[in-house]
Amino acid sequence: MEPMTKSEPLSRCEKITLAFEKSKFNRLPMKSRIEISVHSSICPKCRKYFKDSDYLDGVLKKFKRPINQVKFSIEEKNKLKALLQKKK
């Protein structure tokens, strides 16, 4: 898959998942929260993305470091792989 250029418009799912990720850090306007809810009720791919994203956030919180400071040792990488394998 080729990277998007700035001139390409975002798809509906891309807009929704971007808003979903932003909602983890800032409260979104009511309209955006409703759009996410309605879209996720009809889009199985976005529902799966939301679930997987929340799961990954939970796994990363176990390392108790801000996400921008996460640098994994070999041991931590193996632990993370094991946690992700359990999910499958």
Kinemage of the C-alpha trace (Angstrom):
@kinemage 1
@onewidth
@group {chain A} dominant
@subgroup {mainchain}
@vectorlist {calphas} color= white
{ca met a 1} P 0.000 0.000 0.000
{ca glu a 2} L 1.421 3.371 -0.981
{ca pro a 3} L 1.561 6.174 1.581
{ca met a 4} L -1.090 8.855 1.247
{ca thr a 5} L -0.079 12.215 -0.061
{ca lys a 6} L -1.373 15.359 1.585
{ca ser a 7} L -3.664 16.021 -1.361
{ca glu a 8} L -5.568 12.751 -1.013
{ca pro a 9} L -8.776 13.065 1.005
{ca leu a 10} L -9.195 10.786 4.013
{ca ser a 11} L -11.718 7.980 3.750
{ca arg a 12} L -14.644 7.911 6.154
{ca cys a 13} L -13.025 5.130 8.201
{ca glu a 14} L -9.743 7.053 8.387
{ca lys a 15} L -11.556 10.134 9.655
{ca ile a 16} L -13.447 8.102 12.252
{ca thr a 17} L -10.377 6.240 13.523
{ca leu a 18} L -8.420 9.508 13.723
{ca ala a 19} L -11.233 11.066 15.764
{ca phe a 20} L -11.350 7.938 17.952
{ca glu a 21} L -7.624 8.229 18.711
{ca lys a 22} L -7.953 11.969 19.415
{ca ser a 23} L -10.786 11.200 21.824
{ca lys a 24} L -8.328 9.334 24.050
{ca phe a 25} L -6.537 12.612 24.768
{ca asn a 26} L -9.214 15.307 24.423
{ca arg a 27} L -12.965 15.373 24.838
{ca leu a 28} L -14.554 15.619 21.411
{ca pro a 29} L -17.621 17.669 20.532
{ca met a 30} L -20.929 15.813 20.853
{ca lys a 31} L -21.300 15.637 17.047
{ca ser a 32} L -17.954 13.818 16.689
{ca arg a 33} L -18.771 11.389 19.498
{ca ile a 34} L -22.110 10.572 17.846
{ca glu a 35} L -20.432 10.110 14.446
{ca ile a 36} L -17.949 7.648 15.969
{ca ser a 37} L -20.736 5.739 17.699
{ca val a 38} L -22.972 5.538 14.625
{ca his a 39} L -20.125 4.602 12.303
{ca ser a 40} L -18.833 1.894 14.641
{ca ser a 41} L -22.318 0.389 14.832
{ca ile a 42} L -22.314 -0.222 11.063
{ca cys a 43} L -18.612 -0.779 10.273
{ca pro a 44} L -17.098 -4.062 11.496
{ca lys a 45} L -13.572 -3.034 10.473
{ca cys a 46} L -13.682 0.119 12.600
{ca arg a 47} L -15.224 -1.806 15.508
{ca lys a 48} L -12.284 -4.220 15.328
{ca tyr a 49} L -9.849 -1.297 15.112
{ca phe a 50} L -11.380 0.308 18.231
{ca lys a 51} L -11.197 -2.954 20.152
{ca asp a 52} L -7.609 -3.659 19.072
{ca ser a 53} L -6.512 -0.086 19.769
{ca asp a 54} L -7.968 -0.194 23.288
{ca tyr a 55} L -6.314 -3.565 23.902
{ca leu a 56} L -2.927 -2.291 22.720
{ca asp a 57} L -3.281 0.815 24.896
{ca gly a 58} L -3.893 -1.460 27.878
{ca val a 59} L -0.835 -3.568 27.070
{ca leu a 60} L 1.354 -0.483 26.722
{ca lys a 61} L 0.099 0.911 30.045
{ca lys a 62} L 1.585 -2.138 31.737
{ca phe a 63} L 5.025 -0.740 30.915
{ca lys a 64} L 4.208 2.393 32.973
{ca arg a 65} L 6.054 4.842 30.753
{ca pro a 66} L 4.714 7.642 28.580
{ca ile a 67} L 4.237 6.338 25.058
{ca asn a 68} L 6.731 8.816 23.619
{ca gln a 69} L 9.408 7.411 25.963
{ca val a 70} L 8.821 3.736 25.243
{ca lys a 71} L 11.987 1.969 24.127
{ca phe a 72} L 11.716 -1.753 24.640
{ca ser a 73} L 14.488 -4.049 25.779
{ca ile a 74} L 14.680 -7.509 24.194
{ca glu a 75} L 12.975 -8.933 27.293
{ca glu a 76} L 10.153 -6.378 27.075
{ca lys a 77} L 9.708 -7.024 23.346
{ca asn a 78} L 9.350 -10.748 24.039
{ca lys a 79} L 6.859 -10.044 26.838
{ca leu a 80} L 4.829 -7.790 24.524
{ca lys a 81} L 4.861 -10.440 21.780
{ca ala a 82} L 3.631 -13.028 24.284
{ca leu a 83} L 0.788 -10.755 25.432
{ca leu a 84} L -0.254 -10.099 21.840
{ca gln a 85} L -0.106 -13.813 20.983
{ca lys a 86} L -2.462 -14.563 23.887
{ca lys a 87} L -5.050 -12.265 22.297
{ca lys a 88} L -5.122 -14.317 19.086
